[in-house]
Amino acid sequence: MSPLAVFAIALGGALGAVSRWRLDLLVRRAVTALAARRRLHGHRDSDDPVRRPAALPLLGIGIVNILGSFLLGVASSALEPEAELARALIATGFLGGFTTFSTAVMDCWNLWHAGRRGPALALLLGVWALSLAALSLGAALAGALVRP
């Protein structure tokens, strides 16, 4: 691997990690704002699933991993195998830094040990299954558009 490819991976990874953090933060803020709006209209927090502590990590990290998987599917089909630098920057670097297996596992672990077995299993099975489906969809879509 060339030094330029190593630099591309490092740059992409940094940008991907910051993007993951920012998107997760935006999702958490949007959910919090939605819950506040719902409370203004008479909904109690206990009746509102978006106000439960388990909902925020599930939504933020779930959206990140599903979107990242979709984009990886697109990149894997759209980028030519010879495009080593582009693959290093986008697929390995950016999308590797953007998606987050370790954070999803930690959220699952925390939910499980907090007695929130349902949300833990939803994260473990649901988000990862949806991520696989999103990757397949992205690859199929890019394959159809790039190679008609």
Secondary structure as GFF3:
##gff-version 3
##sequence-region A 1 148
A	DSSP	alpha_helix	3	40	.	.	.	ID=ss1
A	DSSP	three_ten_helix	45	47	.	.	.	ID=ss2
A	DSSP	three_ten_helix	49	51	.	.	.	ID=ss3
A	DSSP	alpha_helix	55	78	.	.	.	ID=ss4
A	DSSP	alpha_helix	84	87	.	.	.	ID=ss5
A	DSSP	pi_helix	88	94	.	.	.	ID=ss6
A	DSSP	alpha_helix	95	98	.	.	.	ID=ss7
A	DSSP	alpha_helix	101	113	.	.	.	ID=ss8
A	DSSP	alpha_helix	117	121	.	.	.	ID=ss9
A	DSSP	pi_helix	122	127	.	.	.	ID=ss10
A	DSSP	alpha_helix	128	146	.	.	.	ID=ss11
###
